[in-house]
Amino acid sequence: MRHVTWILLISVLCFAACSNDTSTIKNDKEAQGINPPAATDADNTARNANNPAADVTAQSETEADIQISAAVRKAVVDDKALSVNAHNVKITTANGVVTLRGPVKSEQEKSSIESKAKAVAGVSRVDNLLEVEKNP
């Protein structure tokens, strides 16, 4: 029975010693200037998290608009020359107007995605709000 007690005590002590407060480590790195930048310049994560319900360019629920968004998404994903960011841009359609948002690696990717959207049947206009990363 004493062995179990000692093993338990040693385990608790080891756990306590190993679970340092990571905020101290973080603060030390900040003091040394080691931390990377908080986010890239073309990152819309915070905007998407704020209030997606208030998005004026939200996806329409009509069958035609859903099909347009799906066709644009397929054209973008099928292009293997595009970056991961480009494959994951936000594509919404409302009344035939396609809105593109999110970060891409280059102006070439930005225009390529816009061209793909314009080529889809039923698209009346493309609002290209894609942002090119300054430091890809």
C-alpha positions, 0 to 999 in steps of 0.5 A, a space after each residue: 500500500 505504501 508503494 501506491 501512496 509514494 507513486 501517487 505522490 511522485 506523480 502529483 509532484 512531477 505533474 505540478 513541476 511539468 505544468 509551468 505557466 505558459 504565459 511566463 514563456 510567452 512574456 519572455 519571448 515577447 521581451 526578446 522580440 521573438 514572436 511572429 506577427 499576430 496575423 497576416 495583412 490579408 486575413 479576414 478571420 476576425 471579420 468573419 467571426 464578428 457577425 456573419 448574420 449581418 453580412 449584406 452579401 450573404 448567400 441567397 437561398 434560391 436554387 439559381 444562386 446556390 447553383 452559381 456559387 457551386 459552379 464557381 466553387 468547382 471551377 476554383 477548386 479544380 484549378 490546381 495551380 491556385 494556392 490553398 488560400 485561393 481554394 478557400 475564398 468565400 463565394 456568395 451569390 445573391 440575385 446573380 451577383 457573385 461576391 468574392 472575399 478572402 486572402 489570395 497569394 497574388 494579383 494573378 490568383 485574384 484575377 483568375 478567380 474573378 474570370 472563373 466567376 464571370 464565366 459561369 452561366 447566370 452571373 450578372 456581375 462579380 464583386 471582387 473583394 479578394 485581398 492580395 497578401 503583401 507577405 505571402 
